[in-house]
């Protein structure tokens, strides 16, 4: 396995863990919010599938797409999450 492949796997795993934590408590607003969450979860699942089948490039690409959908969904207010403020 090349160094690039190892790095892609490490990054994919890191962002997958972060994505799962970020999805906890994320709520959809309306049918578009539901659509966004479905797409995020589909890309997350695809990322795992590609990783398990030895395709780290597509796996990384899928987790990046999942993050894109999440960020766009928040920006457009189709997705919301309450954060706890620490004083």
HUJOZI-V356393 format. One record per residue. RES is the residue in one letter. OMEGA is omega in radians with two decimals (NA if undefined). D_FIRST is the distance of its C-alpha to the first C-alpha in Angstrom with 1 decimal. Layout:
RES/OMEGA/D_FIRST  RES/OMEGA/D_FIRST
This chain:
X/-3.11/0.0  X/3.09/3.8  X/3.11/6.7  X/3.12/8.2  X/3.11/6.3  X/-3.13/6.9  X/3.10/10.3  X/3.12/11.1  X/3.11/10.7  X/-3.13/12.8  X/3.12/15.3  X/3.12/15.6  X/3.13/16.4  X/-3.09/18.8  X/3.07/20.6  X/3.10/20.9  X/3.13/22.7  X/3.14/24.9  X/-3.13/25.7  X/3.10/26.8  X/-3.12/29.0  X/-3.14/30.4  X/3.10/31.3  X/3.12/33.4  X/3.07/36.9  X/-3.07/36.2  X/3.07/39.1  X/3.02/39.6  X/3.12/42.8  X/-3.10/44.2  X/3.09/42.7  X/3.08/40.4  X/3.07/39.0  X/3.14/38.4  X/3.14/36.6  X/3.14/34.4  X/3.10/33.5  X/-3.14/32.7  X/3.11/30.4  X/-3.13/28.6  X/3.10/28.2  X/3.10/27.0  X/3.09/24.3  X/3.10/23.3  X/3.11/23.2  X/3.13/21.3  X/3.10/18.6  X/3.12/18.2  X/-3.13/18.4  X/3.14/15.6  X/3.13/13.3  X/-3.14/14.4  X/3.01/13.8  X/3.13/10.2  X/-3.05/11.4  X/3.14/10.6  X/3.13/12.7  X/3.10/15.7  X/3.12/15.4  X/3.13/15.8  X/-3.12/18.5  X/-3.14/20.3  X/3.07/20.6  X/3.07/21.9  X/3.12/24.4  X/3.11/25.5  X/3.11/26.2  X/3.12/28.0  X/-3.14/30.2  X/-3.11/31.0  X/3.12/32.0  X/3.11/34.1  X/3.09/35.7  X/-3.12/36.7  X/-3.13/38.0  X/3.13/40.1  X/2.97/41.2  X/3.13/40.0  X/3.11/38.1  X/3.09/39.5  X/3.07/38.6  X/3.11/40.9  X/3.08/39.7  X/3.12/41.4  X/3.09/42.8  X/-3.11/42.7  X/NA/45.8
